[in-house]
């Protein structure tokens, strides 16, 4: 439960930071990749919306296995996109891409725990 809430906060705070934090940083990153104007704005808001949705979904605890799968797909997708758009992030001292490995590991562990609990519940029902 603690891991799920921690992950929810990560997603929600990331959504907030994308819009209300350093919005210009996101625009600059997209501009450097050749994406600008309304398309860049749309991508930032869409990414923030997806992050917020995942965070809120985690807080509900509903369809948790699917939520964990969506998280892994999203983190892998973000990692691949940023690796293409801003490969220098791999060497950034704050590790915006390298941190994705332990995040994926935690999400996978949460998935496995939830799956085990659901199977045990089904076996006793």
N, C-alpha and C positions, 0 to 999 in steps of 0.2 A: 504494500500500500504506500509506504514512504517513497519507494522508487517511482511509482506511478505519479504521485503528487509532485515530486521533484521534476520529473519529465514534463508534466503539465506546465509547471512554472517556467521551465526552460522555453517551451514553445510559446507561451503567452508573452513572456518578456521579450522574446525575439521578435514577435509580431509588433509589439509596442515600440521597440527600438528601431525597427525598420521604417516606421512612419514618423514617430515623434522624437527619435534619437537623431542620429546623423543621416538624415534622408539624402543629403547631398553626396555622402560617401557611396550610397547605393547607386545614385545617378552617375557618379563619376566612374564607378566600376563598370556599369552597363555602357556608358559612353566609350570607354576604352576598348570595349568589345564591339563597337560599331552599332550599338543600340541606343537610340536617343528619342527625345520628344515624348509624345503621348504613349508610344509603345513602352518606353522605359518606365514611365509613371504607372502604366497598367501592370507591368511585370512586378514592380515593387508592391503595389497594392494587392495583386493576386497572391504573391508569395506571403505577404503579411496575413492576408485572409486565410490562406491555407494553414499557416502556422497557428493562428488563433483558433481555427476550427479543430485542429488536432489537439491543442491544449485543452479546450473545453470538452472535447470528446473524451479525453483521458479522465477528466474530472467526473464525468458521468459514470464511468466504469462499465458502460454498456458496450456489448460486442467488442470486448477488450482484445480478443485475438486479432480481429480485423483491424483494430486501431493500431496494434503493434506492427502488423504487416504494412499498413499504410505509412507508418513512421519510417520503417526501414527503407521502403521504396522512395520516400521523400528525401531522406538523408542521403541515400546513394545518388539520387537524381541531382540534388543540390551540389554534392561533391563533384560529380562528373561535369556538371555545367560550370561550376567555378574553376575546376581544373583547366577547362578549355578557355574560359573568359579571363581568368586571373591566376595563372599558374604560380605566380610569385607568392600567393597566399600559403603555399606549402612551406615556405621558408619564413613566414611571418612569425615574429617572436611570441605572439599571443595564440598562435596555432588555430586559426579559424577553420582550417580543413583537417589538420591532424587530430583535432578533438572529436571529429566525427567517428573515429574508430572506437573509442570507449563508449560513445553514445550508442552506436549500433550494438555493441556488446551488451550494454545494459538493457536496451530494448529487447534484444534476443533472449536474454535471461528472463526478463519479465514475461515474454511470450511463452517460454518453456514452463515457467512456474504456473502461469494461468492455465496453460494446456493441461498440465499435470493435475491441477485442482479440479478442472472441469471433468477430466476423465475419472478421477476418484469419486466425484459427486455422481456421475452417471453410473458408475459401478455399484454405488450404494443406493441408488434410487430404484 
